[in-house]
Amino acid sequence: MPTGQTPSPLSTPRRSIPFWIACGFGLGLIPKAPGTWGSLLGIPAAWGIQLLPGLGWQVAGLGALALLGVAVCAKSVRLLGGVDDPGCIVFDEVVGMAATFLMFDSMRPVTIVAAFVLFRIFDVLKPSPAREVEHLAHGWGIMADDLVAAVYANLSLHLIGWLAASGLPEVAALL
C-alpha cells in the first residue's frame, strides 16, 4: 500500500474489541462523514456523564472515558498500520461531544443541536492549539484535538447562554 494511504478498516481483525470501541461500535465505518456520526454517539455519553453526582464525578467520568479513548485509539492505529488519526476512528468525537456538555444542567433539544453544530465546526476547523496537539503520539493527539474543540464549543455555548440571560432578545430567541 502506498505511504500515507489508510488501509481499509474492513481488513482489520473484526474480533478486536478496542477497534470496535474506537470505531464507535461501527459508526466510524459509515463511508460518509464518520466523524459526524461518531459525534452523535457522544450525546448519550454526555447524558450518562451528567447523571454522575456533582462536577467532580463528572470530570472524573469524562477523564476515564478520555483515557479509555487514548488506549483504544492507539491500539486501533497500530491495527490499521500506523496511519495517523484514520477517519474510521471516532471515539475521539464521542468523548469530545460529551465534553462539550460539561457544566450544563440539562440537555434541551436546542442545546443539543447547538452543541453538536459548534463541536463539529471547531473539530473541523481545528483552531489553535487543536492543530498543534493533534500531532501528539500514541493516541493522545487523536483525543487531544477533539478535547480542544470541545472546550471551544463549551465556552461558546456558555457565552450564548450568558448573552441570552443578559436580556438580548435575539439570542434568547435562539434558546
N, C-alpha and C positions, 0 to 999 in steps of 0.2 A: 504494500500500500504506500502511495506517495506520502512524503513527510508533510505534516500539518493537516492531513485529512482525517476526519473522525471515522473510526471503524463503526460498522453498523451495530447498534445496540442489540439487534437480534442475534448477533454472533456471540454475545456474552452468555456465559453459562446461566441458564434460567433458574438454576437452583440456588443462586447466590442471594441470600436474604438482604445483605447490605445493598446490592444493586437494586432490588425491588423497592427498598425503602428510599434510596437516593432518587429513584425514578418516580417517586410519588405514587407507588403501587400501580404503575403503568401509565399514569397521566403524561409522564415525560416522553413516552413513546408515541404520543399523538404527533403526526408529522407537522401540522400547522400550529405555530405559537405554543410550544410545550411549556415555556415559562409562564405564560398567561394561565394555562390550565393548572399548572402547579401552584400558582398563586391562589387559585380558588380553593385548593385544599388547605391553605393557610387560614381560611375563615373558620372552619370548625376547630382547628388547632387553637386559634385565638380565643374562641368561646371556651374551650376546655381550660385554657390558662386563666381566663377570667374567673372561673369557678374556684380557683385556689384562694384560700383565705388571706387577704392582705397583699400589699405590694411586694413585700419581701419574698413571700412564697411564689408570687407570680414571676418575679425576676429570676428566682432560683429555677422554676419550671422552664422558663424560656432559655436560661443558661444551659440547663440539662439537654434541652432539645437542640440547641446550637452545638453543643459538644458531640451529641449523637450525630448531628449533621456533618461535622468535620470528619468524624470517623467513617461514616458510610460513604461520603463523597470521595474521600481519599482512597478508600478501598475500590470504589467503582471506577475511579480514574485509572487505577492500576489494571483493573479487569478490562478496561477499554484501550489499553495500550499506552497509557501515559498522556493522552490528549488533555490539554488544559481546559477545564470547565465545558465539557461536552453538553450540547443542548438537551439531551435526554435526562441529565441530572437536574432535578427541580426541587429537591429537598431544601435547597437554599432559599428558594422562593416561598416555600411553605413556612419556614422559620421567619423570613423577612416579613411576610404578610402578618404573621402572628405578632411579631414585634411592633408592627405599625399600630396595633390596638392597645399597646401597653399604656396604662393610666387612663383608660376610658372606662366609664362605669357601665355603659350599655352598648349594645350593638344594634342600633336602629338601622333600618334599611338604607337611609340616606347616608349614614356614617359609613356603612359597609361599602357602598358604591364609591363614595368619596375616597375612602382609604384605599380601595382597590385601584382606582384610577391614579391617585397620587403615587402609590407604591410602584405601579408599573411604569409611570413616567420617570421617576427617579432611578428605577432599576435599569431602564433602557438608556437614559442619558448619562448615568454614572458620573454625577458631579464630584469634584474633588472632596474628600480623599478616596472616594469609591474606586476610581480607576487605578489609583496607586496601590490600595490594599488588595486589589484583585490578583496581584502578582505574588502574594504570599504562597508558600509551599504547603503541600500535604493536606489539602482540603481547607486550610484556613482562608485562603484567598477566595475560594468558591463561596464560603459562608460570609466572609467579612464585607464584600462589596454589597451584598443584599442587606446586611445589617445597617450599613451606612445609608442605603436607600430608605430603609425603614425609619431611621432617625429623621431624615429629611421629611418623609411623609407624615410621621407622627407630629413633628413640630409644625408642619403646615396645617394639619388638622386642628391642632390646639390653637394656632393663630386664627384660623377661620372661626372656631368656636368663641374665641375671645372677642373677635370683631362682631360676631352675632350678638354676644352678650352685652356689648357696648352700645347696643341700640341701633346699629346700622341696618336699616330695613332691607337693603339689597342683599346683605349677607344672611340675615335672619331668614329671608325668604328661601334661601337655598337649603337651609337646615330644617 
